[in-house]
Every structure is written in C-alpha cells, then in structure tokens.
Amino acid sequence: MTANEDDACTTPAPLLQAERLLSIQSHVVSGYVGNRAGTFPLQLLGYDVDVINTVQHCNHAGYGYFEGSTATSDQLEAIFRGLDRNGLASWSKVLTGYTPGASGLNVVSREICKLKERARSTFPPGEVIYLLDPVMGDIGKGLYVGRDCEAAYRQLLKQATITTPNQFEIELLTGCKIDSISSLYRAMNILHSSPYSVPNVAISSIPLARSVVESLNLGAAPPEYTSLLDDAKGIELSRNHKEGPTVLLCFASTKTADDEMPLTYAFALPLIEGYFSGVGDLFSALVLGFYGKGISAASDLTASHMGCPASDEAPIIDQESTARVAVTARLSPFAAAVSKALMGVQLILLKTHLWSLRMAEESKGKRSQTKDSECFEAPEDEDCLPSDPELDTLPPNLVSEGASLRPTRTARRMRMRELRIVQEKYTLLKLAEEEHAGWPGTRLDWTSLLQLTQGAR
C-alpha cells in the first residue's frame, strides 16, 4: 500500500456538522476578549466550539502592560493541516476576529476557501456561514494591526456571509467617511456590492446627530433593560445616560444582488461612558450564534410598523400578544439575529457597569470607615470609577488626599469592568429560550431617506 493509499484509507471524510463552529481569534489568560468573550456564550447556545488562538496574551492591551505570543503562519497552517488530516475540519459556521498579521490572515483566507469549496462539493451541497469581524482598530485609537492587513481583509470580505465592522473599520475598508445617513448608505453598499458582495453587514456602533436619529423614529430601550435602571436605586447614572448631541446606532443590512436596495434595520443604543473591552467580540459571536437558528421572519402583525398597508383581513390580536412577538418577528432573519445579539450585549454591558459602580461605592464606604485610622493606606482601587482613566496618570495629590500612584491601579480598574459573561449566563440562556426577545429595531426606507438627503442639499 502506498503512502497516498494509506492516507486515503485513514483520513476520515469530513462531514458538515450543524452545531460545530470554529472561532479564530485572540486569547487572553485573564479577562474577556476574543475567544474568551465568544466561546462560552456560543456554547450556551448549543454550539460545539473549536478555537484557534491567533495570539495568547496575559490580558488585553487596555491594562497598559501585557505579554504573550503570536501564532505564526506556519503554526496556523500546521493546526489546520492536523485538523484536516483527522477529518475534523467540518464546521458549518466560522468566526474570525483579531489576527495581527497579513500572513496569518492569508492562511485563514485559504482555509476558509477550502471549507466552502468542500461544502459545495457534497451532496446535497452544503454551506459554511462565515462571519468576518475585521478587527483592525477604533476611533481615537487608530490601527491595532499592520497596514498590510487591509488588503488581506478585503480578500476575506469576498468570502464572508456576514461582516461586523465598527465605524473605524468600515471607513477604512470602504474609504467613506460616515457622518450622515447618505454616507452610511454608500459605505454599506460598497460592502454589499461587487467585488465584495457581502450579503449581510452589521455596523456595530455609529454615532449620528440626535436630530437625524429622531427623524428615523426608532424604538426605545426594551423594559428588560430599563427595569435594571429602575432597580439601581442610589447609584448615580445621570452622567452615563444623559441625552447628548449624538446617539449610538447599530445597523443590520441585507442585500443579495447588486441591483436591489438593501434591506436595512436601525437600532438606537444607550451610551455608557467608560472603557469596556470585548464588547465587539461578544456581539459578533452572538450574531453568528443566533443567525440561522430559525428566529422569525416578517409577520403580518408588523405590516403597519414596516410602512406596509395593513390587510383588512388581518386577525385581531390583543396588545399583550403583540408585545410578546413585537421584536424579532418584525425583522428580517439577519436583523433578528442582530436584535438578539444586541439585547444580550446591552444587558451584560449594563450589568457589568452597575456592578463596577457598586464595587466603587463599597470601596468608598470602607475608606470612610478607616480614613481616620493611623494605619490608613489608600487602597489600589481608590476612586476607581468606570470613566476615570485620566486619573491613572495624575500626580498622587490630585487623585485624592493620602493616595499614592500605584502601577496596578489601571489593572484593577480594568478588571472591575471585564464583561460579566459567566455571571450573566442565565441572561443569555433566557434570551435563547425566548424566541422573539430582542432589541427593538426599525426598517429604514432608503428611497425616502435618500430623496430627503438630496433635497436638503
């Protein structure tokens, strides 16, 4: 028997398995970003998650100091080669996030191409749903990766089923500065159209002028979210939930042909001041996890909401019944997945924020009890509130009386605001069980919006 014959006999034929998912992202020992932010939520949703770590660091870069290692392109190729050799390269969904170098991205691109070709060659033909989170940088921080990654990400876009860029990333990939509804449309349409032709685009966070957003008539935060604010008695939130000149929006858009208008939904999000890491990683994981799970198509209940004439023969439905199905039942399949992902992210983000504020309040109480003691020593989390990164570099006497600047202060502040993904597992489980639960979204009428924009010029 030849070596090739031996390989043919011993290498199992990969099968496309619906609940197996591959996640290729960063890994940190402590904290919740990259694979650490995405793996557990996906497992809660019922996925068998395989992970490839593009980097392994002690913690994320927001701590100010980190060490670790980066997987080389040769190492990534070896991992894929071993998985393929054992017949384990059989994922129905793939998620890619932070990969710091173009050489690593090129390996990922080749492997995803192989997976897709293999799925199409089966009988009946299968599909690998690929979500590309083009983690390259952020507004105010610039690039996290080398410039050579831009070209590699543009190649990956051509294979993506879904992409979830933030504002910085979509502007970089499309060359469009987003500062209005019309520029947002242009940027999304570039990703939807040839040569990229990405069917589904979710822009995770775009700040637009409040006057523009109010004209869109978007839904308010759901009661599951606002009830947490009602329960937060004694915690000062006014400066974190004030009505400023801009509103943070998420957009979920689907387009499958160059000559059609995108089907786009907009979601208005609350703005919590402060630095939280892993939010985009959690969002992308949940979008992919919920996508294709059978959560709702458009319903007759929502004809009037979507600007369609209501049928005279539509059934009469009481308000309570309508409320139960009033969120994801109004949305396209992709927008429904985004809606559920936003609900999970926003609830975890707010609960993390409230927890960090409570910890800061408890710390203040302990300080007030011990400050008059001769052995008083300011704790490392002195004034460690969620929106005070500037205090880490101020002289000690400007931080607070008796405090000394400590090298671990930033680390303690960051640790207080690590997303409480594990602690809030029941939040995610409940969200998965309630089919129509999600963050309210509104379909955009692009024809009218673009006409209004042109008329205003």
C-alpha positions in Angstrom: 0.0 0.0 0.0 1.4 3.4 -1.0 1.6 6.4 1.3 -1.1 8.1 -0.7 -3.4 5.0 -0.5 -2.7 4.8 3.3 -3.7 8.5 3.6 -6.9 7.8 1.6 -7.8 4.9 3.9 -7.0 6.5 7.2 -8.2 10.1 6.7 -11.9 10.3 7.5 -14.1 12.2 5.1 -15.2 15.5 6.8 -18.9 15.9 7.3 -20.6 19.3 7.7 -22.0 19.3 11.2 -24.6 21.9 12.0 -23.7 22.5 15.6 -19.9 22.7 15.2 -18.4 26.1 15.0 -14.8 27.3 14.5 -13.7 30.6 16.2 -10.3 32.1 15.1 -9.4 35.0 17.4 -7.2 36.2 20.2 -6.9 34.6 23.6 -6.1 36.1 27.0 -5.4 34.3 30.2 -7.3 36.8 32.3 -10.3 38.8 31.0 -12.9 38.5 28.3 -11.9 39.5 24.8 -11.6 37.5 21.6 -12.2 33.8 22.1 -12.6 34.3 25.8 -15.6 36.6 25.1 -17.1 34.5 22.4 -16.6 30.8 23.2 -18.8 30.5 26.4 -21.8 32.3 25.0 -21.7 30.2 21.9 -21.5 27.0 24.0 -24.6 28.2 26.0 -26.4 28.5 22.6 -25.6 24.8 22.0 -22.6 25.0 19.7 -19.6 22.7 19.9 -16.9 25.4 19.6 -13.4 24.7 18.3 -11.0 27.6 18.9 -7.8 28.6 17.2 -5.9 31.3 19.2 -4.1 33.8 16.9 -2.4 35.3 20.0 -2.0 34.3 23.6 -1.6 37.2 26.0 -1.7 37.5 29.8 -4.5 40.1 29.4 -5.8 42.6 26.8 -3.9 45.8 25.9 -6.2 48.1 27.9 -4.4 47.0 31.1 -1.4 49.1 29.9 1.0 46.2 30.2 0.8 42.8 28.5 3.0 40.0 27.3 2.5 36.8 25.3 3.0 35.3 22.0 1.6 35.4 18.4 0.8 32.3 16.3 3.0 32.3 13.2 1.6 31.5 9.8 3.4 28.2 9.9 1.8 27.3 13.2 -1.6 28.2 11.9 -1.1 26.0 8.8 0.1 23.1 11.0 -3.1 23.4 13.1 -5.3 23.3 10.0 -3.3 20.5 8.5 -3.7 18.3 11.6 -7.5 19.1 11.8 -7.9 18.2 8.1 -5.8 15.0 8.4 -8.1 13.8 11.2 -11.3 14.7 9.4 -12.1 17.4 11.9 -12.4 20.3 9.5 -16.2 20.1 9.4 -17.7 23.3 10.7 -20.9 24.8 9.5 -20.1 28.2 10.9 -16.7 30.0 11.1 -15.9 33.2 13.0 -12.7 35.2 12.6 -11.6 38.1 14.7 -8.3 39.6 15.8 -5.4 38.3 13.7 -2.5 40.8 13.9 -0.6 40.0 10.6 -1.3 39.7 6.9 0.5 36.3 6.7 -1.8 34.8 9.3 -4.9 36.3 7.6 -3.8 34.8 4.2 -3.6 31.4 5.8 -7.1 31.8 7.3 -8.4 33.0 3.9 -7.0 29.9 2.1 -8.5 27.6 4.7 -12.0 29.2 4.6 -11.9 28.9 0.8 -11.2 25.2 1.2 -14.0 24.7 3.7 -16.5 26.5 1.4 -15.4 24.5 -1.7 -15.7 21.3 0.2 -19.1 22.1 1.5 -20.4 23.0 -2.0 -19.0 19.7 -3.4 -21.1 17.5 -1.1 -24.5 16.1 -2.0 -26.7 17.8 -1.3 -24.5 20.9 -1.4 -23.8 22.5 2.0 -23.0 26.0 3.1 -20.4 27.3 5.5 -21.6 30.5 7.1 -18.6 32.7 7.7 -18.7 35.8 9.9 -15.7 38.2 9.4 -15.1 40.6 12.2 -12.4 42.8 10.6 -10.6 43.8 13.9 -8.2 46.5 12.8 -8.7 49.5 15.1 -11.1 52.0 16.6 -11.9 55.7 16.5 -9.4 57.7 18.6 -7.0 54.7 18.9 -6.0 54.1 15.3 -4.8 50.8 13.9 -4.2 47.7 16.1 -2.7 45.8 13.1 -0.2 46.4 10.3 -1.2 48.3 7.2 -0.7 45.2 5.1 -3.8 43.7 6.9 -6.1 46.0 4.9 -5.5 44.1 1.6 -5.9 40.8 3.4 -9.2 41.8 4.9 -10.5 42.9 1.6 -9.8 39.4 0.2 -11.6 37.9 3.2 -14.7 40.1 2.6 -15.2 38.3 -0.7 -15.8 35.0 1.2 -17.9 36.4 4.1 -21.5 35.7 4.7 -21.6 38.3 7.4 -19.3 41.1 8.4 -19.4 43.2 11.6 -17.1 46.3 11.3 -17.1 49.2 13.7 -17.1 52.7 12.3 -13.3 52.9 12.0 -13.1 49.6 10.2 -15.9 50.3 7.7 -14.4 53.7 6.9 -11.0 52.1 6.4 -12.3 49.3 4.2 -14.6 51.5 2.0 -12.8 54.8 2.0 -16.1 56.5 3.1 -16.2 58.9 6.0 -19.6 58.2 7.7 -21.1 61.4 9.1 -24.7 61.2 7.7 -27.3 58.8 6.5 -26.3 59.1 2.9 -22.6 58.4 3.6 -23.7 55.4 5.7 -25.7 54.1 2.8 -22.7 54.5 0.4 -20.3 52.7 2.8 -22.7 49.7 3.3 -23.5 49.5 -0.4 -19.7 49.2 -1.1 -19.5 46.1 1.1 -22.8 44.7 -0.3 -21.7 45.1 -4.0 -19.1 43.6 -6.2 -16.3 42.8 -5.8 -17.1 42.0 -2.1 -20.8 41.1 -2.3 -21.2 40.5 1.4 -24.9 39.5 1.9 -25.1 40.7 5.5 -23.5 43.7 7.1 -23.9 44.8 10.7 -22.2 48.0 11.7 -21.8 47.7 15.4 -21.7 51.3 16.5 -22.1 54.6 14.6 -22.7 57.9 16.4 -25.1 60.2 14.5 -26.6 63.5 15.4 -29.7 63.2 17.6 -31.7 65.4 15.3 -31.1 62.9 12.5 -31.8 59.9 14.6 -35.1 61.3 15.9 -36.4 61.6 12.4 -36.0 57.8 12.0 -38.5 57.1 14.8 -36.5 54.3 16.3 -37.8 52.2 19.2 -36.8 52.9 22.8 -34.8 50.6 25.0 -36.8 47.5 26.0 -38.3 47.0 29.5 -35.8 44.2 30.3 -33.1 47.0 30.1 -34.9 49.9 31.6 -36.0 47.9 34.6 -32.4 47.5 35.6 -32.1 51.2 35.8 -35.2 51.4 37.9 -33.7 48.8 40.3 -30.4 50.7 40.6 -31.5 52.9 43.5 -28.8 55.0 45.0 -26.4 54.7 42.1 -25.6 57.8 40.2 -26.2 57.2 36.5 -27.2 60.6 35.2 -23.8 61.4 33.7 -23.7 58.0 32.0 -27.2 58.0 30.5 -27.6 61.7 29.6 -29.1 62.9 26.4 -26.2 64.2 24.4 -26.0 65.7 20.9 -25.3 62.2 19.3 -26.9 58.8 19.5 -25.2 55.5 19.1 -26.7 53.3 16.4 -26.3 49.8 15.1 -27.3 48.9 11.6 -28.2 45.4 10.2 -28.4 45.3 6.4 -29.0 42.5 3.9 -28.5 42.6 0.1 -28.1 39.7 -2.2 -28.0 41.4 -5.7 -26.1 44.5 -6.9 -29.3 45.9 -8.5 -31.5 45.8 -5.4 -32.0 48.1 -2.5 -30.5 46.9 0.8 -33.0 45.8 3.5 -31.7 47.7 6.5 -32.8 48.0 10.1 -31.5 50.5 12.6 -31.2 50.1 16.4 -30.8 53.0 18.8 -28.4 52.1 21.7 -27.8 53.7 25.1 -24.4 55.2 25.6 -22.5 54.2 28.8 -19.4 56.3 29.3 -16.3 54.3 30.1 -13.9 51.8 28.6 -15.1 48.2 28.2 -13.2 45.6 26.2 -14.6 42.6 24.3 -18.0 44.2 23.5 -17.5 43.8 19.8 -16.2 40.2 20.2 -19.2 39.2 22.2 -21.5 40.9 19.7 -20.0 39.1 16.7 -20.2 35.8 18.4 -23.9 36.2 19.3 -24.8 37.4 15.8 -23.3 34.3 14.3 -24.8 32.1 17.0 -28.3 33.4 16.5 -28.1 33.6 12.7 -29.9 30.7 11.0 -31.4 29.5 14.3 -34.9 29.8 12.9 -35.7 33.1 14.7 -38.6 34.6 12.8 -39.3 36.1 9.5 -41.5 39.2 8.9 -45.0 38.9 10.4 -48.4 40.2 9.4 -48.5 41.7 12.9 -46.0 44.3 11.8 -47.2 45.4 8.4 -48.1 48.8 9.6 -44.9 49.2 11.6 -42.8 48.5 8.4 -44.7 51.1 6.4 -46.9 48.5 4.6 -50.7 48.8 4.3 -52.4 46.6 6.9 -54.7 43.9 5.4 -58.4 44.3 6.1 -58.5 40.6 6.8 -55.6 40.7 9.4 -56.5 38.9 12.6 -57.4 41.0 15.7 -54.6 40.5 18.2 -54.6 41.9 21.7 -51.8 44.2 22.8 -50.2 41.7 25.2 -49.9 39.1 22.4 -48.5 41.7 20.1 -45.9 42.8 22.7 -44.6 39.2 23.0 -43.8 38.9 19.3 -43.2 42.6 18.6 -39.4 42.5 18.4 -37.7 39.8 16.2 -41.0 38.9 14.5 -40.8 42.3 12.8 -37.3 41.8 11.4 -35.6 40.0 8.6 -33.7 36.8 9.6 -30.4 38.6 9.8 -31.7 41.7 11.6 -33.4 39.3 14.1 -30.1 37.7 14.9 -28.6 41.2 15.4 -31.5 42.2 17.6 -31.0 39.2 19.9 -27.2 39.8 19.9 -27.7 43.5 20.9 -30.1 42.5 23.7 -27.5 40.1 25.1 -24.6 42.6 24.8 -26.5 45.6 26.2 -27.8 43.6 29.2 -24.4 42.3 30.0 -22.7 45.6 29.5 -25.2 47.5 31.8 -25.0 44.8 34.5 -21.2 45.0 34.3 -21.3 48.7 34.6 -23.7 48.6 37.6 -21.6 46.0 39.3 -18.5 48.2 38.9 -20.3 51.2 40.3 -21.4 49.2 43.3 -17.9 48.0 43.9 -16.7 51.6 43.8 -19.4 52.6 46.3 -18.4 49.8 48.6 -14.8 50.9 48.4 -15.7 54.4 49.3 -17.6 53.1 52.4 -14.6 51.2 53.5 -12.3 54.2 53.1 -14.6 56.4 55.1 -14.5 53.9 58.0 -10.7 53.6 58.0 -9.5 57.0 56.9 -9.1 58.3 60.5 -7.0 55.3 61.5 -3.3 55.8 61.9 -2.7 52.8 59.7 -4.8 54.2 56.9 -3.5 53.3 53.4 -5.4 54.2 50.3 -6.5 51.0 48.5 -5.4 50.4 44.9 -8.9 50.9 43.7 -9.0 54.5 45.1 -11.6 56.5 43.1 -11.7 53.6 40.6 -14.8 54.7 38.8 -15.6 53.4 35.3 -14.9 56.6 33.4 -11.7 57.9 35.0 -8.7 56.6 33.0 -7.1 60.0 33.2 -6.6 59.6 37.0 -4.1 56.8 36.3 -1.5 59.3 35.3 -2.2 62.2 37.6 0.1 63.1 40.4 -0.9 61.4 43.7 -2.0 64.6 45.4 -4.5 65.3 42.6 -6.1 61.8 42.8 -7.1 62.1 46.4 -5.6 63.0 49.7 -3.5 60.2 51.1 -3.4 58.2 47.9 -0.3 57.1 46.2 0.0 56.3 42.5 0.3 52.5 42.1 1.3 50.6 39.0 -1.6 48.1 39.5 -4.3 50.8 39.6 -5.1 50.6 35.9 -5.2 46.8 36.1 -7.7 46.9 39.0 -9.9 49.4 37.2 -9.9 47.3 34.0 -10.6 44.2 36.0 -13.6 45.8 37.6 -15.0 46.3 34.1 -14.4 42.9 32.5 -17.6 41.8 31.0 -19.6 39.6 33.4 -20.3 36.9 30.8 -20.0 34.0 33.1 -22.0 35.6 35.9 -24.8 36.5 33.5 -25.1 33.1 31.8 -28.8 32.9 32.7 -29.4 36.2 30.9 -28.1 34.6 27.7 -29.9 31.3 28.3 -33.2 33.2 28.8 -32.6 35.2 25.7 -32.0 32.0 23.7 -35.2 30.4 25.1 -37.5 33.4 24.3 -37.8 33.2 20.5 -38.9 36.7 19.9 -37.0 38.6 22.6 -34.6 41.2 21.2 -33.6 44.8 21.0 -36.2 46.9 19.1 -35.3 47.9 15.6 -36.9 49.8 12.7 -36.7 49.2 9.0 -35.2 52.1 7.0 -37.0 53.4 3.9 -33.9 54.1 1.9 -35.8 55.6 -1.1 -37.4 58.3 1.1 -34.3 58.9 3.2 -32.0 59.4 0.2 -34.6 61.7 -1.5 -34.8 63.8 1.6 -31.0 63.9 1.8 -30.7 65.1 -1.8 -33.5 67.6 -1.3 -31.6 69.1 1.7 -28.5 69.8 -0.4 
